[in-house]
């Protein structure tokens, strides 16, 4: 990929990818089509190759947040796996403005690469188990990144969790 395309990827994400030695390819997209299902339908990618990064927060108990990474063909098990992992009674998806404030990335473009230090990153086992390259947020809505599944294991402090997500 040429240098011009790399410079379009937000600095925090690009720096994290370079620091981790993760090879990536940028895929431009219409920001209005950045949400998973719209992106998959318009650009003809299977949901099994698209990765979502979803920020959740506790609603009871001590204030907690986490970034959950899962395939677009699955749904996050908020009331089971996430709630259990946080050890609280109630968990919800973080509001879009909270996601942007916390990560510096807009909802629909959040990347698991370049997240703030200290934010737990939980990765569903199915994300790291495949052989095909996966499509993930780039830190902005006008593009996605194509990376190898093993790249997710390089995220500092990330935890791979069986059944973080259920089927779609």
C-alpha positions as CSV (number, residue, x, y, z in Angstrom):
1,X,0.0,0.0,0.0
2,X,1.3,3.4,-0.8
3,X,2.1,6.0,1.9
4,X,-0.8,8.3,1.0
5,X,-3.3,5.6,1.9
6,X,-1.6,4.8,5.1
7,X,-1.7,8.5,6.1
8,X,-5.5,8.5,5.9
9,X,-5.7,5.9,8.7
10,X,-6.0,7.9,12.0
11,X,-2.6,8.3,13.7
12,X,-3.4,6.3,16.9
13,X,-4.5,3.3,14.9
14,X,-1.7,3.5,12.3
15,X,0.9,3.9,15.1
16,X,-0.5,0.9,17.0
17,X,-0.4,-1.3,13.9
18,X,3.2,-0.3,13.1
19,X,4.3,-0.8,16.7
20,X,2.7,-4.3,16.7
21,X,4.2,-5.1,13.3
22,X,0.7,-5.8,11.9
23,X,0.4,-5.6,8.1
24,X,-2.8,-4.0,6.9
25,X,-4.6,-2.9,3.7
26,X,-6.9,0.1,3.8
27,X,-10.4,-0.3,2.1
28,X,-12.1,3.0,1.4
29,X,-15.9,3.1,2.0
30,X,-18.7,5.5,2.1
31,X,-19.1,6.7,5.7
32,X,-22.9,6.3,5.4
33,X,-22.3,2.6,4.7
34,X,-19.7,2.0,7.5
35,X,-22.1,0.1,9.8
36,X,-21.6,-3.7,9.5
37,X,-24.7,-4.8,7.7
38,X,-24.8,-1.9,5.3
39,X,-21.1,-2.3,4.5
40,X,-21.4,-6.1,3.9
41,X,-24.4,-5.7,1.7
42,X,-23.1,-2.8,-0.4
43,X,-19.5,-4.0,-0.8
44,X,-20.4,-7.7,-1.0
45,X,-18.3,-9.0,1.9
46,X,-19.7,-11.9,4.0
47,X,-20.5,-11.0,7.6
48,X,-18.1,-13.8,8.7
49,X,-15.2,-11.7,7.5
50,X,-16.2,-8.4,9.1
51,X,-15.1,-7.7,12.7
52,X,-17.0,-5.4,15.0
53,X,-15.5,-3.6,18.0
54,X,-18.3,-2.8,20.5
55,X,-17.7,-0.8,23.6
56,X,-19.8,-1.8,26.6
57,X,-20.2,-0.4,30.1
58,X,-21.5,-1.5,33.4
59,X,-24.7,0.0,34.6
60,X,-24.5,-1.3,38.2
61,X,-21.6,-1.8,40.5
62,X,-18.2,-0.2,39.9
63,X,-17.9,1.8,36.7
64,X,-16.4,-0.5,34.0
65,X,-15.9,-0.4,30.3
66,X,-14.6,-2.9,27.8
67,X,-14.1,-3.2,24.0
68,X,-15.6,-6.4,22.7
69,X,-14.3,-7.8,19.4
70,X,-16.5,-10.2,17.4
71,X,-17.5,-11.3,13.9
72,X,-20.3,-9.5,12.2
73,X,-22.1,-12.8,11.8
74,X,-22.5,-13.1,15.6
75,X,-24.1,-11.1,18.3
76,X,-22.4,-10.0,21.6
77,X,-23.6,-12.0,24.6
78,X,-24.1,-8.9,26.7
79,X,-26.4,-10.4,29.3
80,X,-24.4,-13.6,29.7
81,X,-20.6,-13.6,28.9
82,X,-20.1,-9.8,29.2
83,X,-22.1,-9.4,32.4
84,X,-20.4,-12.4,34.0
85,X,-17.0,-11.1,33.0
86,X,-17.7,-7.7,34.5
87,X,-19.3,-9.4,37.6
88,X,-22.2,-6.9,37.6
89,X,-26.0,-7.2,37.4
90,X,-26.5,-4.9,34.4
91,X,-24.4,-4.1,31.3
92,X,-25.3,-2.0,28.2
93,X,-23.8,-0.8,25.0
94,X,-22.0,2.5,25.5
95,X,-23.6,5.5,23.8
96,X,-22.0,6.7,20.6
97,X,-20.8,10.0,22.2
98,X,-19.3,8.0,25.1
99,X,-17.5,5.7,22.6
100,X,-16.0,8.6,20.8
101,X,-15.0,10.4,24.0
102,X,-13.3,7.2,25.3
103,X,-11.7,5.9,22.2
104,X,-11.3,9.0,20.0
105,X,-13.0,7.0,17.3
106,X,-16.6,7.3,16.0
107,X,-19.1,4.5,16.4
108,X,-19.1,2.4,13.2
109,X,-15.4,3.0,12.8
110,X,-13.9,1.8,16.1
111,X,-10.7,-0.2,15.7
112,X,-9.4,-2.6,18.4
113,X,-6.0,-1.2,17.4
114,X,-5.1,2.1,19.0
115,X,-7.5,1.9,21.9
116,X,-6.6,3.7,25.1
117,X,-4.3,1.9,27.5
118,X,-6.2,0.3,30.3
119,X,-9.4,-0.4,28.4
120,X,-9.9,-4.1,28.5
121,X,-10.1,-5.7,25.0
122,X,-12.1,-9.0,24.9
123,X,-11.9,-11.0,21.7
124,X,-14.3,-13.7,20.7
125,X,-12.4,-16.9,19.9
126,X,-14.0,-17.1,16.4
127,X,-12.1,-13.9,15.4
128,X,-8.7,-15.4,15.8
129,X,-9.6,-18.9,14.6
130,X,-9.9,-18.3,10.9
131,X,-7.4,-18.3,8.0
132,X,-8.9,-15.6,5.8
133,X,-8.0,-11.9,6.3
134,X,-10.7,-10.0,8.2
135,X,-12.1,-6.5,7.8
136,X,-12.0,-4.3,10.9
137,X,-12.7,-0.6,11.7
138,X,-9.9,1.8,10.9
139,X,-10.7,4.4,13.5
140,X,-12.9,6.5,11.2
141,X,-16.0,5.8,9.1
142,X,-14.6,6.3,5.6
143,X,-12.5,3.2,5.6
144,X,-11.9,-0.3,7.0
145,X,-8.7,-2.3,7.4
146,X,-7.9,-5.8,6.1
147,X,-5.8,-7.7,8.6
148,X,-4.8,-11.3,9.3
149,X,-6.7,-13.0,12.2
150,X,-3.5,-13.4,14.1
151,X,-3.2,-9.6,14.3
152,X,-5.8,-9.5,17.1
153,X,-3.6,-11.7,19.4
154,X,-0.9,-8.9,19.1
155,X,-3.1,-6.4,20.9
156,X,-1.5,-5.7,24.3
157,X,-3.5,-7.1,27.2
158,X,-6.3,-8.5,24.9
159,X,-8.0,-11.6,26.2
160,X,-9.4,-14.2,23.8
161,X,-12.7,-15.5,25.2
162,X,-14.7,-18.6,24.0
163,X,-18.3,-17.7,23.4
164,X,-18.1,-14.0,24.0
165,X,-20.7,-13.8,21.2
166,X,-23.5,-16.1,20.3
167,X,-24.7,-16.8,16.8
168,X,-26.3,-14.0,14.7
